């Protein structure tokens, strides 16, 4: 259980406890169970039952019910992307892909922080050289998250349970072999597309590794020399190619 859910659960328990204290304390509302008033006893028992049901349902929602997948337009931060991908972690056919995508999200943050740290050691942030490197890193980071959004778009329309309906042996004979083949081909296309985005992001991470190595080997470099570095050329080409396909 994460800290947020634990905090919410403790808050729910505390809230119900405080409410019951107020309702049943003699010095406050003072509802009595087993007193002279049958109506008051019934009200007290009802409130206790309601409190119990609220606690049980709230605990279920916080501990066991999977949260709804947020709309992609609302996914902005690094943590948002991790949470959104985490919804598909237990889908059997996607498990390894989702785990790799989550691992990539962790690595992109580490690489970005390392690159900026190394840059700050080599250049003054006011220098054009620093700004050139930083702008390219920012652009390639945008491209990385654009690929993650592509994964989430595919996952949003992917339903592995549908395929099992067509391929389940209990349903054999209900559907034509052509229909089963077409459905299987469609799902394979989804999986291939997701794998393609993951592969593209792995390529981005590799290019950042190359760039980091080149920066770490720099003594000093002129702004124009930076543009001729092999790592920068590869990343610039990747960014330009992506912008071309988006047009």
C-alpha positions in Angstrom: 0.0 0.0 0.0 1.4 3.4 -0.9 1.6 6.3 1.5 -1.3 8.2 -0.1 -3.7 5.3 0.2 -2.6 4.6 3.8 -3.2 8.3 4.7 -6.6 8.2 3.2 -7.5 5.0 5.0 -6.4 6.3 8.3 -8.3 9.5 7.6 -11.5 7.5 6.9 -11.1 5.5 10.1 -10.5 8.6 12.1 -13.4 10.4 10.5 -15.9 7.6 11.3 -14.5 7.3 14.8 -15.0 11.0 15.5 -18.5 11.0 14.0 -19.5 8.0 16.2 -18.0 9.7 19.3 -20.1 12.8 18.6 -23.3 10.8 18.0 -23.0 8.5 21.0 -21.3 10.7 23.7 -23.7 11.6 26.5 -22.3 15.1 26.6 -22.9 15.7 22.9 -25.8 14.2 20.9 -26.0 11.2 23.2 -27.7 8.5 21.2 -28.2 5.4 23.4 -28.5 1.8 22.4 -30.6 -0.3 24.7 -32.1 2.7 26.5 -35.8 3.4 27.2 -36.4 4.8 23.7 -36.9 2.1 21.1 -36.6 4.7 18.3 -33.3 5.9 19.7 -32.0 2.4 19.9 -33.0 1.7 16.3 -31.3 4.9 15.2 -28.1 4.0 17.1 -27.9 0.5 15.6 -28.6 1.9 12.1 -25.8 4.4 12.5 -23.4 1.8 13.6 -24.3 -0.4 10.7 -23.9 2.5 8.3 -20.5 3.3 9.8 -19.4 -0.3 9.4 -20.5 -0.4 5.8 -18.8 2.9 4.9 -15.6 1.6 6.5 -15.7 -1.7 4.6 -16.5 -0.1 1.3 -14.0 2.7 1.8 -11.3 0.1 2.7 -12.2 -1.9 -0.4 -11.9 1.1 -2.7 -8.6 2.2 -1.2 -7.0 -1.2 -0.9 -8.4 -3.4 -3.7 -10.4 -1.5 -6.3 -8.1 -0.5 -9.2 -8.3 3.3 -9.8 -9.8 4.4 -13.1 -7.4 5.1 -15.9 -7.1 8.9 -16.2 -7.8 10.6 -19.6 -4.7 11.0 -21.7 -5.2 14.7 -21.9 -4.8 14.9 -18.1 -1.5 13.0 -18.1 1.2 15.7 -17.7 3.8 14.9 -15.1 6.4 12.0 -15.0 4.4 10.5 -12.1 1.2 10.7 -14.2 2.8 8.6 -16.9 4.0 6.0 -14.3 0.5 5.8 -12.8 -1.2 5.5 -16.2 1.0 2.7 -17.4 0.7 0.9 -14.0 -3.0 0.3 -14.7 -1.9 -2.3 -17.4 0.8 -3.9 -15.4 -1.2 -7.1 -14.7 -2.5 -7.7 -18.3 -0.8 -11.0 -19.1 0.1 -10.4 -22.7 1.4 -6.9 -22.0 3.3 -7.6 -18.7 6.8 -7.6 -20.0 6.2 -4.6 -22.3 4.7 -2.5 -19.5 7.5 -3.4 -17.1 10.0 -2.3 -19.8 8.1 1.0 -20.4 8.1 1.7 -16.7 11.8 1.0 -16.5 12.4 3.4 -19.4 10.5 6.1 -17.6 12.8 5.7 -14.6 15.9 5.7 -16.8 15.0 8.8 -18.8 14.7 10.9 -15.6 18.1 9.6 -14.4 19.8 10.3 -17.7 18.3 13.8 -18.0 19.5 14.7 -14.5 23.0 13.2 -15.1 23.3 15.1 -18.5 22.3 18.4 -16.9 24.7 17.8 -14.0 27.6 17.1 -16.4 26.7 20.1 -18.5 26.7 22.4 -15.5 30.2 21.2 -14.7 31.5 21.8 -18.3 29.7 25.0 -19.2 28.2 28.1 -17.6 24.3 28.0 -17.9 24.5 31.4 -19.6 26.7 30.1 -22.4 25.3 29.2 -25.9 26.9 25.8 -25.7 25.0 24.9 -22.5 21.8 26.3 -23.9 22.2 24.3 -27.2 22.7 21.0 -25.2 19.9 21.8 -22.8 17.4 22.6 -25.6 18.2 19.4 -27.5 17.8 17.3 -24.3 14.4 19.0 -23.7 13.3 18.2 -27.3 14.3 14.6 -27.1 12.6 14.3 -23.7 9.4 15.6 -25.4 9.8 13.0 -28.1 10.2 10.3 -25.5 7.0 11.2 -23.7 5.2 11.5 -27.0 6.0 7.8 -27.6 4.7 7.0 -24.1 1.5 8.8 -25.0 1.4 6.6 -28.1 1.6 3.5 -26.0 -1.2 4.8 -23.7 -3.4 5.6 -26.7 -3.0 2.0 -28.0 -3.6 0.5 -24.5 -6.8 2.6 -24.2 -8.4 0.7 -27.0 -6.7 -2.7 -26.4 -8.9 -5.3 -24.6 -7.1 -8.6 -24.2 -10.3 -10.3 -22.9 -12.0 -9.8 -26.3 -9.4 -11.9 -28.0 -9.9 -14.8 -25.6 -13.6 -14.9 -26.5 -12.6 -15.7 -30.1 -9.8 -18.1 -29.3 -11.3 -19.9 -26.3 -11.7 -23.6 -27.1 -15.2 -23.5 -25.6 -16.1 -21.1 -28.4 -14.5 -23.1 -31.1 -16.9 -23.6 -34.0 -19.0 -20.5 -33.1 -16.8 -18.2 -35.2 -15.3 -18.7 -38.6 -11.6 -19.3 -38.9 -11.4 -16.2 -41.0 -12.9 -14.0 -38.2 -10.6 -15.5 -35.6 -7.6 -14.9 -37.9 -8.6 -11.3 -38.5 -9.2 -10.6 -34.8 -5.8 -12.2 -33.9 -4.1 -10.2 -36.6 -5.6 -7.0 -35.3 -4.4 -7.7 -31.7 -1.0 -8.6 -33.0 -1.0 -5.3 -34.8 -1.7 -3.5 -31.4 1.1 -5.5 -29.8 3.5 -4.7 -32.6 2.7 -1.0 -32.4 3.3 -0.9 -28.6 6.6 -2.7 -29.1 7.5 -0.2 -31.7 7.0 2.8 -29.4 9.0 1.0 -26.7 11.8 0.2 -29.2 11.9 3.9 -30.3 12.3 5.0 -26.7 15.1 2.5 -26.1 16.8 4.1 -29.1 16.4 7.5 -27.5 17.9 6.3 -24.3 20.9 4.8 -26.2 21.4 8.1 -28.1 21.4 10.0 -24.8 24.0 7.6 -23.4 26.2 8.4 -26.5 25.7 12.1 -26.0 26.6 11.8 -22.3 29.8 10.0 -23.1 30.7 12.7 -25.6 30.0 15.5 -23.2 32.0 13.9 -20.5 35.0 13.7 -22.8 34.8 17.4 -23.8 37.3 19.8 -22.5 35.8 22.9 -24.0 33.8 23.3 -27.2 32.6 26.2 -29.3 28.9 26.4 -30.0 29.5 25.5 -33.7 31.7 22.5 -32.8 28.8 21.1 -30.7 26.6 20.8 -33.7 29.2 18.6 -35.4 29.4 16.1 -32.5 28.1 12.7 -33.7 25.8 12.3 -30.8 24.2 15.7 -31.4 23.8 14.9 -35.1 22.0 11.7 -34.3 19.6 13.3 -31.9 19.0 16.3 -34.2 18.2 13.9 -37.1 15.8 12.0 -34.8 14.0 15.2 -33.8 13.7 16.5 -37.4 12.5 13.1 -38.6 9.8 13.0 -35.9 8.7 16.6 -36.7 8.5 15.6 -40.4 6.2 12.7 -39.7 4.0 14.8 -37.5 3.3 17.3 -40.2 
